[in-house]
Every structure is written in C-alpha cells, then in structure tokens.
Amino acid sequence: MENSPGRVLILISAYNEGPRVGPVIAAVRGAVPGARVLVVNDGSTDDTAVVARRAGATVLSHPFNLGAGGARQTGFRYAQRQGYDCVVTLDADGQHEPVDVPRLLEELSPGQVDVALGSRFLGGGTYPTPRLRALGMALIRGLLKLTTGHKLTDPTSGYQALGRRALALYAGPAYPSDYPDAEVLLMVSRAGLRVKEVPVRMYPRSGGQSMFNGVLRPAWYMFKMLLSILVTLLLRPESVTREVQ
C-alpha cells in the first residue's frame, strides 16, 4: 500500500455473525491486500469462528461473551504482542465500508495523527439514525466537546485506525470493558494523543439483532456510555497517560 504506516492488523470483533462475517472479511482482504485480519469470536453460539477461518482470518475465541470492549481489547493486546504498527477496528455485521480502510490508514502515515476516527456524518454524509439514538449521540458529542475541546461529529462510529501510541493505551488496563467508543476518546484526549475524523461510509445492518432495536436498548446504551464518560473524568490523569509513555 502506498504511504503504508507499517504492519497493519484489521480487527473485527464478532458475536453470532456467521451469515455476515465471511463477506466482510473478503471485502477487507480486497481493500487492504497486505493486512492481516483478526476476528475475535466473542462467545458466539453459531458458526462465526468456522466461517471466519474459512475466509482466511486468524480467529481468537472467547469461551463466553465479554462484550464489545472486552472483545476489542483481546485484539489490541494480540496486536501489541505481535508487534503491529497500527490496528483498524470495524464491525462484523457489514455496517462499515472496508473500502475506506486505506483512507483511515493514510492519516496515520505522516505520523501526525494517533487515532483516525471514521465519521459517517463528516463532509455531508448521512445515515438513518433513530430519534432516541440521535438525541443520545448529541449529548455525547456535547459532553466530549465540553471535556476535551474536540468537536467530533461521530464519536460512536467504532470505525478507527490506531497508531502505536494509541494501541498502547487501548491495550492497557484503563481501556473500558463495555461500550468503549466515546469513553476511550476522552482517555485519548487526556493522554495527549491526536485525533482526526475522516469521512467514511456506513450502512444499516443487513440482518441479525441490533443493540439499537426498540426503545430500552438504545436508551440503556446511551445511559451507560454517558455514565462511563463521567467515571473516566474522575480518574487521575496519570492513570491514563502512563499507558502511552
């Protein structure tokens, strides 16, 4: 890849995504031919692990479901132990467009950015967002703006590229175990790392169970995320910054 930032690991956390994870892996390998694909099978009860291996991915399996944060951190720690230079996180359900991976990686190449954050809303992008979730996202954006000074358009997209310094933070014990997307951006800011949003394409789930179905699930998700941000604010800054030193 031109202007490659080094060894790249594509991290996909998956829970019961057997019908969807195969095409996602194929699309990633087509978009970033030189990258290794790691699927963290987070206690799935279907054939997610089998399908991912057949598609050419390395698979790490949890014996039970740890949630989004726990699954991703398994991948971050693997990447750090294996000496990868950067990691790209994307979903196993087909919502993230793999063709945009090189665009995220390009932001890391000059060494001026630690976290390239994909945004479905930047540059005039649109995405169908339920009203309750849109309200929660607006609250999270406002809270992050107030606490970090960064005006982010899509802090919960989950589509990110991380350089080595960010990877050290994400692989450390301060990384949130549940609903990590917005909370970890606060940690990134407190650690003095640099974030840049990049326009990406995202699509609604093509099937399966979304955590944002109904009313109670998205309300609980947004409540937990807002609460986790407030808890992170209570942490001593040195408990975060020492992870990247």
C-alpha positions as a Markdown table, in Angstrom:
| # | Residue | x | y | z |
|---|---|---|---|---|
| 1 | Met | 0.0 | 0.0 | 0.0 |
| 2 | Glu | 1.3 | 3.4 | -0.9 |
| 3 | Asn | 2.3 | 5.5 | 2.1 |
| 4 | Ser | 1.7 | 2.5 | 4.3 |
| 5 | Pro | 2.1 | 3.2 | 8.1 |
| 6 | Gly | 3.7 | -0.3 | 8.6 |
| 7 | Arg | 2.3 | -3.7 | 9.6 |
| 8 | Val | -1.5 | -3.5 | 9.7 |
| 9 | Leu | -3.9 | -5.6 | 11.6 |
| 10 | Ile | -7.6 | -5.4 | 10.8 |
| 11 | Leu | -9.5 | -6.2 | 14.0 |
| 12 | Ile | -13.1 | -7.5 | 13.7 |
| 13 | Ser | -15.0 | -8.4 | 16.9 |
| 14 | Ala | -17.9 | -10.7 | 16.3 |
| 15 | Tyr | -20.8 | -12.2 | 18.2 |
| 16 | Asn | -23.1 | -14.6 | 16.3 |
| 17 | Glu | -22.3 | -13.0 | 12.9 |
| 18 | Gly | -21.9 | -16.3 | 10.9 |
| 19 | Pro | -24.0 | -15.1 | 7.9 |
| 20 | Arg | -22.2 | -11.8 | 7.6 |
| 21 | Val | -18.6 | -12.1 | 8.8 |
| 22 | Gly | -17.4 | -14.0 | 5.7 |
| 23 | Pro | -18.3 | -11.3 | 3.1 |
| 24 | Val | -16.9 | -8.6 | 5.5 |
| 25 | Ile | -13.5 | -10.5 | 5.6 |
| 26 | Ala | -13.5 | -10.9 | 1.8 |
| 27 | Ala | -14.1 | -7.2 | 1.3 |
| 28 | Val | -11.4 | -6.2 | 3.8 |
| 29 | Arg | -8.8 | -8.5 | 2.1 |
| 30 | Gly | -9.8 | -7.0 | -1.2 |
| 31 | Ala | -9.4 | -3.4 | 0.1 |
| 32 | Val | -6.2 | -4.0 | 2.0 |
| 33 | Pro | -4.4 | -6.9 | 0.4 |
| 34 | Gly | -1.3 | -6.9 | 2.7 |
| 35 | Ala | -3.1 | -6.7 | 6.0 |
| 36 | Arg | -3.7 | -9.5 | 8.5 |
| 37 | Val | -7.4 | -9.9 | 9.5 |
| 38 | Leu | -8.1 | -11.0 | 13.1 |
| 39 | Val | -11.6 | -12.0 | 14.2 |
| 40 | Val | -12.2 | -12.1 | 17.9 |
| 41 | Asn | -15.1 | -14.5 | 18.3 |
| 42 | Asp | -16.8 | -13.2 | 21.4 |
| 43 | Gly | -18.5 | -16.4 | 22.7 |
| 44 | Ser | -20.7 | -16.9 | 19.6 |
| 45 | Thr | -23.1 | -19.8 | 19.6 |
| 46 | Asp | -23.3 | -20.1 | 15.9 |
| 47 | Asp | -20.6 | -20.8 | 13.2 |
| 48 | Thr | -18.9 | -17.4 | 13.3 |
| 49 | Ala | -15.5 | -18.9 | 14.1 |
| 50 | Val | -15.7 | -21.5 | 11.4 |
| 51 | Val | -16.8 | -19.1 | 8.7 |
| 52 | Ala | -14.1 | -16.6 | 9.7 |
| 53 | Arg | -11.3 | -19.2 | 9.4 |
| 54 | Arg | -12.6 | -20.4 | 6.1 |
| 55 | Ala | -12.5 | -16.8 | 4.8 |
| 56 | Gly | -8.8 | -16.6 | 5.7 |
| 57 | Ala | -8.9 | -14.7 | 9.1 |
| 58 | Thr | -6.9 | -15.5 | 12.2 |
| 59 | Val | -9.5 | -16.3 | 14.9 |
| 60 | Leu | -9.3 | -15.9 | 18.7 |
| 61 | Ser | -12.3 | -17.2 | 20.6 |
| 62 | His | -13.7 | -16.3 | 24.0 |
| 63 | Pro | -15.4 | -19.1 | 25.9 |
| 64 | Phe | -18.3 | -16.7 | 26.7 |
| 65 | Asn | -19.4 | -13.2 | 25.7 |
| 66 | Leu | -17.4 | -10.3 | 27.1 |
| 67 | Gly | -19.0 | -7.5 | 25.2 |
| 68 | Ala | -17.6 | -5.0 | 22.7 |
| 69 | Gly | -14.9 | -3.6 | 24.9 |
| 70 | Gly | -13.6 | -6.9 | 26.1 |
| 71 | Ala | -13.5 | -8.4 | 22.6 |
| 72 | Arg | -11.7 | -5.5 | 21.1 |
| 73 | Gln | -9.1 | -5.4 | 23.9 |
| 74 | Thr | -8.3 | -9.0 | 23.2 |
| 75 | Gly | -7.4 | -7.9 | 19.7 |
| 76 | Phe | -5.4 | -4.9 | 20.8 |
| 77 | Arg | -3.3 | -7.0 | 23.2 |
| 78 | Tyr | -2.7 | -9.5 | 20.4 |
| 79 | Ala | -1.6 | -6.7 | 18.1 |
| 80 | Gln | 0.7 | -5.3 | 20.6 |
| 81 | Arg | 2.3 | -8.6 | 21.4 |
| 82 | Gln | 2.7 | -9.4 | 17.7 |
| 83 | Gly | 4.4 | -6.0 | 17.0 |
| 84 | Tyr | 1.8 | -4.5 | 14.7 |
| 85 | Asp | 2.3 | -0.8 | 13.8 |
| 86 | Cys | -1.4 | 0.0 | 13.5 |
| 87 | Val | -4.8 | -1.5 | 14.0 |
| 88 | Val | -8.1 | -0.8 | 12.3 |
| 89 | Thr | -11.3 | -1.7 | 14.0 |
| 90 | Leu | -14.5 | -2.4 | 12.1 |
| 91 | Asp | -17.8 | -4.3 | 12.7 |
| 92 | Ala | -18.5 | -7.8 | 11.6 |
| 93 | Asp | -22.1 | -7.0 | 10.6 |
| 94 | Gly | -21.3 | -5.1 | 7.3 |
| 95 | Gln | -22.1 | -1.6 | 8.6 |
| 96 | His | -18.6 | -0.3 | 8.0 |
| 97 | Glu | -17.4 | 0.0 | 4.4 |
| 98 | Pro | -13.9 | -1.8 | 4.1 |
| 99 | Val | -13.0 | 0.3 | 1.0 |
| 100 | Asp | -12.5 | 3.2 | 3.4 |
| 101 | Val | -9.7 | 1.4 | 5.4 |
| 102 | Pro | -6.9 | 2.9 | 3.2 |
| 103 | Arg | -8.3 | 6.4 | 3.8 |
| 104 | Leu | -8.0 | 5.9 | 7.6 |
| 105 | Leu | -4.5 | 4.5 | 7.3 |
| 106 | Glu | -3.3 | 7.4 | 5.2 |
| 107 | Glu | -4.0 | 9.7 | 8.1 |
| 108 | Leu | -1.6 | 7.7 | 10.3 |
| 109 | Ser | 1.2 | 7.6 | 7.7 |
| 110 | Pro | 2.8 | 11.1 | 8.2 |
| 111 | Gly | 2.9 | 10.3 | 12.0 |
| 112 | Gln | 0.8 | 13.4 | 12.8 |
| 113 | Val | -2.3 | 11.5 | 14.0 |
| 114 | Asp | -2.6 | 8.8 | 16.6 |
| 115 | Val | -6.3 | 7.9 | 16.1 |
| 116 | Ala | -8.1 | 8.3 | 12.7 |
| 117 | Leu | -11.8 | 8.2 | 13.5 |
| 118 | Gly | -14.2 | 7.3 | 10.8 |
| 119 | Ser | -17.3 | 9.6 | 10.7 |
| 120 | Arg | -20.5 | 8.8 | 8.8 |
| 121 | Phe | -21.6 | 12.4 | 9.1 |
| 122 | Leu | -18.5 | 14.4 | 8.1 |
| 123 | Gly | -18.4 | 16.0 | 4.7 |
| 124 | Gly | -22.2 | 16.0 | 4.3 |
| 125 | Gly | -22.6 | 12.2 | 4.9 |
| 126 | Thr | -26.0 | 10.9 | 6.0 |
| 127 | Tyr | -27.1 | 7.9 | 8.0 |
| 128 | Pro | -30.6 | 6.8 | 9.2 |
| 129 | Thr | -30.5 | 7.4 | 12.9 |
| 130 | Pro | -33.4 | 6.7 | 15.3 |
| 131 | Arg | -34.6 | 9.8 | 17.1 |
| 132 | Leu | -33.7 | 8.5 | 20.6 |
| 133 | Arg | -30.2 | 7.4 | 19.5 |
| 134 | Ala | -29.7 | 10.8 | 17.7 |
| 135 | Leu | -30.5 | 12.6 | 21.0 |
| 136 | Gly | -28.1 | 10.4 | 22.9 |
| 137 | Met | -25.3 | 11.0 | 20.3 |
| 138 | Ala | -25.9 | 14.7 | 20.5 |
| 139 | Leu | -25.5 | 14.6 | 24.3 |
| 140 | Ile | -22.3 | 12.5 | 24.0 |
| 141 | Arg | -20.9 | 14.9 | 21.4 |
| 142 | Gly | -21.6 | 17.9 | 23.6 |
| 143 | Leu | -20.0 | 16.2 | 26.7 |
| 144 | Leu | -16.9 | 15.3 | 24.7 |
| 145 | Lys | -16.7 | 18.9 | 23.4 |
| 146 | Leu | -17.0 | 20.2 | 26.9 |
| 147 | Thr | -14.4 | 17.9 | 28.4 |
| 148 | Thr | -11.9 | 17.6 | 25.6 |
| 149 | Gly | -12.3 | 20.7 | 23.4 |
| 150 | His | -12.7 | 18.5 | 20.3 |
| 151 | Lys | -15.8 | 18.9 | 18.1 |
| 152 | Leu | -16.4 | 15.4 | 16.9 |
| 153 | Thr | -19.2 | 14.5 | 14.6 |
| 154 | Asp | -19.4 | 10.8 | 15.1 |
| 155 | Pro | -17.7 | 9.6 | 18.4 |
| 156 | Thr | -19.6 | 6.3 | 18.5 |
| 157 | Ser | -18.9 | 5.0 | 15.0 |
| 158 | Gly | -16.5 | 2.3 | 16.2 |
| 159 | Tyr | -14.5 | 2.6 | 12.9 |
| 160 | Gln | -11.0 | 3.7 | 13.8 |
| 161 | Ala | -7.3 | 3.3 | 12.8 |
| 162 | Leu | -4.8 | 3.4 | 15.7 |
| 163 | Gly | -1.1 | 4.1 | 15.6 |
| 164 | Arg | 1.4 | 2.6 | 18.1 |
| 165 | Arg | 0.9 | 5.2 | 20.9 |
| 166 | Ala | -2.9 | 4.8 | 20.8 |
| 167 | Leu | -2.5 | 1.0 | 20.6 |
| 168 | Ala | -0.5 | 1.1 | 23.9 |
| 169 | Leu | -3.4 | 2.9 | 25.5 |
| 170 | Tyr | -6.1 | 0.7 | 24.1 |
| 171 | Ala | -4.2 | -2.5 | 25.1 |
| 172 | Gly | -3.8 | -1.2 | 28.7 |
| 173 | Pro | -5.9 | -1.8 | 31.8 |
| 174 | Ala | -7.6 | 1.6 | 31.6 |
| 175 | Tyr | -9.5 | 0.6 | 28.4 |
| 176 | Pro | -13.2 | 0.4 | 29.1 |
| 177 | Ser | -14.7 | -3.1 | 29.2 |
| 178 | Asp | -18.1 | -2.1 | 27.9 |
| 179 | Tyr | -19.4 | 0.5 | 25.4 |
| 180 | Pro | -15.9 | 1.9 | 24.8 |
| 181 | Asp | -16.3 | 4.1 | 21.8 |
| 182 | Ala | -16.9 | 7.6 | 23.3 |
| 183 | Glu | -15.2 | 6.9 | 26.7 |
| 184 | Val | -11.9 | 5.9 | 25.1 |
| 185 | Leu | -11.9 | 9.2 | 23.1 |
| 186 | Leu | -11.9 | 11.0 | 26.4 |
| 187 | Met | -9.0 | 8.9 | 27.5 |
| 188 | Val | -7.1 | 9.6 | 24.2 |
| 189 | Ser | -7.5 | 13.3 | 24.8 |
| 190 | Arg | -6.3 | 13.1 | 28.4 |
| 191 | Ala | -3.3 | 11.1 | 27.3 |
| 192 | Gly | -2.3 | 13.9 | 24.8 |
| 193 | Leu | -2.9 | 11.8 | 21.7 |
| 194 | Arg | -4.0 | 13.3 | 18.4 |
| 195 | Val | -7.4 | 12.5 | 16.8 |
| 196 | Lys | -8.6 | 13.3 | 13.4 |
| 197 | Glu | -12.0 | 12.5 | 11.9 |
| 198 | Val | -12.2 | 11.0 | 8.4 |
| 199 | Pro | -15.3 | 10.7 | 6.2 |
| 200 | Val | -16.4 | 7.1 | 5.8 |
| 201 | Arg | -19.4 | 5.3 | 4.6 |
| 202 | Met | -21.6 | 3.2 | 6.9 |
| 203 | Tyr | -24.7 | 1.2 | 6.3 |
| 204 | Pro | -27.6 | -0.1 | 8.4 |
| 205 | Arg | -27.4 | -3.7 | 9.5 |
| 206 | Ser | -28.4 | -6.1 | 6.7 |
| 207 | Gly | -29.7 | -8.7 | 9.3 |
| 208 | Gly | -29.4 | -10.1 | 12.8 |
| 209 | Gln | -30.1 | -8.4 | 16.1 |
| 210 | Ser | -29.1 | -4.8 | 16.6 |
| 211 | Met | -28.4 | -3.5 | 20.0 |
| 212 | Phe | -30.4 | -0.4 | 19.0 |
| 213 | Asn | -33.7 | -2.1 | 18.3 |
| 214 | Gly | -36.7 | -1.0 | 20.3 |
| 215 | Val | -36.6 | 1.8 | 22.9 |
| 216 | Leu | -35.0 | 0.3 | 26.1 |
| 217 | Arg | -31.8 | -1.0 | 24.4 |
| 218 | Pro | -30.7 | 2.3 | 22.8 |
| 219 | Ala | -31.7 | 4.2 | 26.0 |
| 220 | Trp | -29.6 | 1.9 | 28.2 |
| 221 | Tyr | -26.7 | 2.0 | 25.8 |
| 222 | Met | -26.6 | 5.8 | 25.8 |
| 223 | Phe | -27.1 | 6.0 | 29.6 |
| 224 | Lys | -24.2 | 3.6 | 30.1 |
| 225 | Met | -21.9 | 5.5 | 27.7 |
| 226 | Leu | -22.7 | 8.8 | 29.3 |
| 227 | Leu | -22.1 | 7.3 | 32.8 |
| 228 | Ser | -18.8 | 5.8 | 31.6 |
| 229 | Ile | -17.6 | 9.2 | 30.4 |
| 230 | Leu | -18.3 | 10.7 | 33.7 |
| 231 | Val | -16.5 | 7.9 | 35.6 |
| 232 | Thr | -13.5 | 8.4 | 33.3 |
| 233 | Leu | -13.4 | 12.1 | 34.3 |
| 234 | Leu | -12.9 | 11.0 | 37.9 |
| 235 | Leu | -9.8 | 9.0 | 37.0 |
| 236 | Arg | -6.4 | 10.6 | 37.8 |
| 237 | Pro | -4.8 | 11.8 | 34.5 |
| 238 | Glu | -1.6 | 9.9 | 35.3 |
| 239 | Ser | -3.5 | 6.6 | 35.3 |
| 240 | Val | -4.2 | 7.2 | 31.6 |
| 241 | Thr | -1.0 | 8.9 | 30.4 |
| 242 | Arg | 1.3 | 6.3 | 31.8 |
| 243 | Glu | -0.1 | 3.7 | 29.4 |
| 244 | Val | 1.4 | 5.6 | 26.4 |
| 245 | Gln | 4.8 | 6.5 | 27.8 |
